[in-house]
Amino acid sequence: MPVCIVCKPHLVPRPKRIAPFDTGAFASGLFADYLHPKMTIDDFLLGSSPDMPGRVVALFFASNRGYFSGKPATIQVPPMEFEASSYYSLISDSGMTRSDDRRSTIEIQTDQSVSIAPDSVLLVVLPRVFLDDSAVRNKICKDWSAEVRTYATMQCDPREYQGLVFAAVEEFLNMKDYI
């Protein structure tokens, strides 16, 4: 069942590399319809500067809301900027595709462990039944002091709950003026 943990930005160690999309989907060929066959992942890597995700959001989505919603801004990409043009085509396609929403999710890779410390978790979205476990409830509510949003589960494919998780996260981000 899907679980989402929303953390404070300082929790993520300095990036080793940043990509504007899911590198696993790229490697699996899910973005091939948008790219020249000779393009490699290295053509799209954005370096390791911690400000790079914000720059991508500002340039291609104009706002955090646009990024969260997967709705890119209308921009003119210079014709000789082949990689930027390919990326913009990828994130702008509103039709049915072989890839999911991670095609526009900025991927941050680090070579350090991410330790979840008290007061570093803002929100946890999880199935309601998981909170029946006292160890889980204590970790989230007492140790992390995080807000909690739950959803009811039935006998469904776990992917069917993704919309509920997105809605809970969006409500939280709106309430905190993050988007």
C-alpha positions, 0 to 999 in steps of 0.5 A, a space after each residue: 500500500 502506498 505511503 508518502 513521507 513529506 520531509 523538510 528540505 534540509 533532510 536531504 544530503 547534498 545531491 550527487 546528481 540531479 535529473 529532471 525525470 525518473 532515470 529508471 524510466 529513461 533507462 527502460 526506454 519509456 521516454 524514447 518517443 520524445 528523444 533522439 536515439 543517441 541521447 543519453 542520460 548524461 545529456 540530461 543530468 543537471 549537476 549537483 547544485 542544491 538550487 537546481 530543482 528550484 531552477 527547473 521548476 521555475 523555468 519549466 513549470 513557473 510555480 510549485 503548484 504547476 510542478 506538483 500538478 504536472 502542468 508545465 508553463 507555456 514557454 518557447 525553447 530555443 530551437 538549438 536546445 535539443 535536450 531542453 526541447 525533448 524534456 519540454 515535449 516529454 512533460 507537456 504531452 497530456 495524452 496517454 503515455 507509457 510512463 507515469 507522473 515521474 516523467 516530470 518528477 525531479 530525481 535527486 540522488 545522493 551517496 549518503 544515507 537519509 536519516 529521518 530525525 525528530 521534527 524533520 518529517 512534516 507529513 505522513 500519508 498512509 493506510 488507516 490500518 497501519 496506525 493500528 500498530 502502536 510502534 508505527 503510530 508512536 514513531 510518526 506521532 511521538 518520535 517524528 511529531 509529524 502530521 498524519 493523513 490516512 485513507 481507508 483500504 479495501 481489496 483493491 490494487 495498491 495503485 488505485 490508492 495513488 490519487 488519495 495519497 496525492 489529494 492528501 499531500 496536495 491539501 497539506 501543501 496548500 494549507 502550509 502555502 507550499 504550493 
